[in-house]
Amino acid sequence: MSILEGLVIRRTTAAQQIADALSDMIVRGELAPGAPLRESALATRLGVSRNTVREAVRILEQGGLVRIEVGRGAVARQLESDDVADLYGVREVLELTALREAGIGDLTGVHEALAGLGRAARGGSEHDAVEQDLAFHASIVALLGNRRLDRFFGDVCAELRFFLAVLSHVDEEVKHADELVEQHAAVVRALEDGNRRRAVSLLRDHIRSNARRVTAVLRSREASATIARS
């Protein structure tokens, strides 16, 4: 658990710091899928209370990176390449439907989300870039003006967050911030021009390209894990 070594805990944000460190370990593949997160061991190692570790685990569970298993407790989520097609398929349907059918007179929310993505990406934080990336795509779905769909997409984002984090880490997207932002800005410009067809084409290509890339990364990790077990 190299990322945990030397972690300095600030009392007011201890749980979030631990959650962020464990999240990084999961994304980097240092904490294997299915690996247990033992509260007592982590608490002893970090010199914090079990309640603090429990709160960190709860944060990870809400973010889709950890699940609770009967008899085992908290374990790192087993998200595999086969999950990508399902999640990205749902994402594609919702986002492209919004571009095709939503009223796009007011793009304030989309512009704000794009600006947030630009600040986060150029700030060099993978975590912030992923959060703002998801916020941008949520702003596209929000064009439909359907709160139930917004909440549903929020649930989808909980699992998408892992995939986007993996992709951001492996591809080092924050080192190519301008390229990342431009991929999203091009969609916005097409909307502003009233060219829905181009907006749909650009966003579809973006989603499918990401799906292919993250699938390749996960399959590589799965193959490495199989070799390690043999």
Summary of the structure (lengths in Angstrom):
residues: 230
radius of gyration: 18.8
end to end distance: 22.7
largest distance: 58.1
contacts: 691
relative contact order: 0.11
helix: 76%
strand: 4%
